[in-house]
């Protein structure tokens, strides 16, 4: 009970309306250390775009390749650099419930406004609905800042069901969910908004941000925003103004490059596109290999054909 009292008195408000950019993590060669100068270079450009906030050390930030201390330091650096009006959400995913709780606390200390937590999946056969419920409840009980569930079956092999999400939505410190299934988003909205819960649903891809917003989602955490943030924010703004025809034009423009970069080529492809567009992408940490010269040519061709260059 003490943990729940702590949460209700200490948790901060966190708006999930708008587009959140999941930051890539810039590395130096050859030692693959984090390059904070290049991080600030990107942030200075991003601050000119109307993002609602930043997700630090998530999937596009190569979180599995970062030690906890690096993740915490990235949150600290981003919070110091960006405007106080922008929310900073730290990636606090860990296979261990105990360590995930500790990450939440440490990220809160360095200025995070919320945390994004993916389901543990290493022992996926043991990750029953009861185990998932227990994990997120424990994390939310102990976290000083709001928790956003990250449902990513493509990575975890576990799809958190709508009934489980609806139960978790009742927790006062679970603020929302990022989900990667466009067919499921409307169902989550209906199961939570319909009973008046303060629980928002975020689209996991710019490629279906428009239908997600039409279904009642509050915004998105979209990898494409790392390369083409203005266009993704334009889509959100047009949709929020109910300018559906104009929003559709942007949707059609970004869909092909979103599919190429995020669905096919992944983080190396996204970083390559950032380099092409005047941001710093740079190398990934091993074991991920660089984008091939052939794929870089495909990225450049698509950017030109769809009027991004």
Buried (B, 14 or more C-beta within 10 A) or exposed (E): EEBBEBBEEEBEEBBBBBBBBBBBBBBBEEEBEBBBEBBBBBBEBBBEBBBBBBBBBBBBBBBEBBEBEBBBBBBBBBBEBBEEEBBBBBBBBBEEBEEBBBBBBBBBEBBBBBBBBBBBBEEEEEBEEEBBBEBBBBBBBBBBBBBBBBBBBEBBEBBBBBEBBBBBBEBBBBBBBBBBBBEBBBBBBBBBBEEEBBBBBBBBBBBBBBBBBBBBBBBBBBBBBBBBBEBBBBBBBBBEEEEBEBBBBBBEBBBBBBBBBBEEBBBBBBBBBBBBBEBBBBBBBEEBEBBEEEBBEBBBEBBEEBEBE
